[in-house]
Amino acid sequence: MSRPLPATSVGLGLRRALLGPLQDAPTGDFDFLECAPENWIGVGGRLGDALAQLASRHPLCCHGLSLSLGGCAPLDRELLAQVRDFLDHYRVPLYSEHLSYCSDDGQLYDLLPIPFTEEAVRHVAARIQETQDLLGRRIAIENASYYAAPHQRMSELEFTCAVLAEADCDLLLDVNNVYVNAINHRYDASAFIAGLPGDRIACLHVAGHYDEAPDLKIDTHGAPVKDAVWSLLGETYARFGARPTVLERDFNFPPYAELVAELGTVRSIMRDHARADRHAHA
């Protein structure tokens, strides 16, 4: 059995472009790595050896890309069997997927929004439960960024909480996605965070986004984390306490030292709110 990650763990997304720096990284730069299993299942040779070497030194968490939990096509049981083997082999303590869909008689290579309706709650919750049964473990779902809002009968917050309750699963809270969606769809990011069930939050994500306009933000994972997102991360810690937190960067990779500095910012914010909590209860 894998051990749960300590609440104060700080992780980095494992990308092939970062393999060299990650393999050479001194102890203490990060506590764990997060990868998409679809990018590594069946990979051998130099890359497979690199993954095995990293996994022998650091806990490995997984964030899936292609289950299409909100889709209508049957779940890919062959993929789920491969994912289960991967999770078991690397003793992965946390597996998450997106609260979205990405296939329709074929892979769409984008994460598309689910209608916020009671029918969709029941549909996606049943697919999450089936996924958990096939994997033999509880999973977390991630709140996704979206730019169109098809057929909203519920708010994003109401929909997210309803899915968590109906599916009896956990939440991977992407703080950057909350900020991006709050700007694009004109709601209060702090109120969204406050309305979430804290006992369901298994992990956090932070990432950079692109400012297309004052009222339009694009979730890119290709830039440094913005000050407003750091502030919202602090609010999250203040409300719920520390949770394992992953820094995501998918392209436009800076020098590795800059990523380590951002991980240091995560640790600093976490420490500041832990200190404030201790003083409040002294």
N, C-alpha and C positions, 0 to 999 in steps of 0.2 A: 504494500500500500504506500502511496505517496503521502508526504507530510504537507499539511496546509502551509501556505506562505505566511510568514509573520506579517502582522498588519502594517508594520513600518517598512516593508520591503519596497525597493525601488527597482524597476526593470526597464529594459530597452528592447525595442522591436528588433528581432533578428532579421537582417536583410543581407543578401549575398554580397552586396557592395561593401558591407561592413565586416566581412569575415576576418580579414587580416587584422584590423585594429582590435576586434573582439577577442581573437585568439591570443593577441599579445597584451591584452589589458591586465593591469595589476589587480590583485584582489582589492575589492572595495569600490571600484568604479560603479558597479551595479550589483544587485542582489540576485536577479534572475533575468532570463531572456524569454521573449514571447515570439512565437513563430506561427505561420499559417501551415498546418499539416499538409495541405494540398501541394504546397511548394516543395515538400521534402519527402513525401511518401515515395518509396522506390528509388530514391536518388542514391547512387553509389559513387565509387571513385573518390577523387580528391574532395568533392563537396560533401559526400556522405561521411567521409572520415572527419572532416572539419566539424560537422554537426555532432558526431559522436564524441569528439574530443571536448567540444563546448558543453555538451549535456553531461559529461562526466565531472565537470567542474562547477556547473551552475544549474539550479533548478530550471526546468523548461516548462513554460505554459503555452497553451495553444489557442489561437483565435482564428476560427474558420472563415472561409470566404464564399463557399459555393453550395451550402445546404439548401438555400432558398426556402427558409422556414415559412415565408408568407406566400409561396407559390402554390399552384394548383396541381402540378404534375406530382406523381408519387415520389416520396423521398427516395434518394439514391442509396439503396441498401448496400450495394457493393462498396460505394465510397464510405459509408458509415462503418462497414466492417473493417476497411483499411484504416480509418481514423481510430477505431477502437484498438486495433493492434498497435498503432503508433503511440497512442496515449498510454497503453499498458507497458509497451517496451521502454518508454522513456519516463515512466512513473510520473506522469503529468498531473499536477494537483488541481489544475483549473482549465476547463475547456469552455470557450464561449463562441457564440455566433451572432450574426446581425439580425435585428428585428426588421426584416425587409425581405424582398425576394429578388432573385437574379437569374431566373430561368423561365422559359415558356417554350416548350418543345425545342430546347437547346439553350445553351448558356448565353446570357445577355451581356456579361462582363460589365455590369453596373449594378449598384444597390438601389432598388426602386422602392418607393414608399407603399405601405399597406394602407388601404382605406381604414379610417378610424371609426369602425362600426362594431356593434355587438356580434354580428355574424363573423366578422374578421377576427374578433377576440377568440371566439370558439374554434374557428378554423386553425389559426396559428397555434393556439394553446394545445390542441390535439396533436399537431405535428411536433411541437416541442416535447410533449409527453412521449410520443412514439420514438423520438430521437433519444430521449433519456433512457427509455427501455432498451433500445438497440445498443446503446453505448454502455449500459450498465452503470450509469453515473448521473449525478445532477449536473446540469449545465447552467451557464449564465447567458443571457441575451443582452446585446448592446443596443442602446438607443441610437438610431441612425440619423444622419443629416439628410434633409430632403428639401426640395425646391418647389415642388408642386404638392398640393394637398388634396388628393382625390376623395370626394364624398366624405367629408368629415361630419359625423354625427356626435363625436366625442372630441374632447381636447386631446392633444398628444399625451399630456400627463395622465388623464383618465384612462386612455387606451393602454399606456405602458403599465400602469398599476393593475388594470384589469387582466392583462395577459400574465403578469407575474403571479397574481392570485389564482387564476384559472389553471395555469400550467404547473404551478408549484415549482418554479425555477428561480434562479438568482438573476441579479442584474450586474452587467458590466457597464458602469456609468461613464460615458464619454463626456467629460466636462466641456471640451471644445465643441462637440456637437450641440450640447445644450446652448452654448453661447451663440453659435452660428444660427441655429433654428430660432432662438429668441429674437435675434435681430431680423432675420428674414421674414418671420411670421408674426412679429410684433407681440411677443408676450414677455413676461418678467422672468428672466433666467433664475433669479434668486428664489422666486416663488415656486418655480418648477422643482428646483433642488429640494426646497423645504417640504414639498408635497410627496416626495418619494418615500417608500418604506425602507428605512435605514438598515433593518435587519436582513434585507435581501441583497444589499450591495456587497459583492464579492471582490470587486477590483475597480480601479479607475483608469481612464485613459486621458492623456493630455497630448495635444498636437498643435501645429501651426495651421493657419488658414490664410486665404487671400482676400484682401479688402477690395472688392470690385467697385463698391460705392458705399456711402455711409449707411444705406439700408439694404445692402446686399453683400453677404460674406460667402465665400466658396471654401468648403472643407477640402484642403489639398494634401495635408501631411507633408508639405514641401517647403516649410518655412519655420523659423523659430516660433515658439509659443508667445502669443501676445500678452501684454500686461493685463488686459481685461480677463483673459482666461486664467492667468495665475491668480488673480483676485478671486475668481469664482472657485478655483481649487481650494483656496484658503477658506472660503465660506463653507465648502463641503466638509473639510476637515473639522471646522469649528462646530458644525452641526452633528456630524456622525462619527467623528474620531478618525484616526488614521485607517487607511485601507491600502493594500498593495497597489502601487501606481506605476503605469507604463508610459514612457515617453515614446510616441510613434513618429517615425520619419521615414518616408517612402521614396523620396527622390530629392534632387538638389542637396545632396549630402554635404554638410560643412566638414571642416577638419574634425576629427574625432574628439579633440579636446573641447570643442564647442558643445557637443552633445553631452559630454561629461559635466560641463558647467551647467547645462540645463537640468541634468539629474541632480546636481548640487542644489539648484533652486527648489526642486521638489522636496529634497531633504530639509532644506532651510524652512520652507513653509510648514512642513509637517512638524518640525521641532518647535517653531513659534507657536503653533496652536496647541501642541501638547503642553508647552510651558504655561500658556494662558489658561488652559483647563486646570492644571495643577493649582495655579494661584486662585482660580475661582472657587476651588473646593478646599482651599487651605483653611 
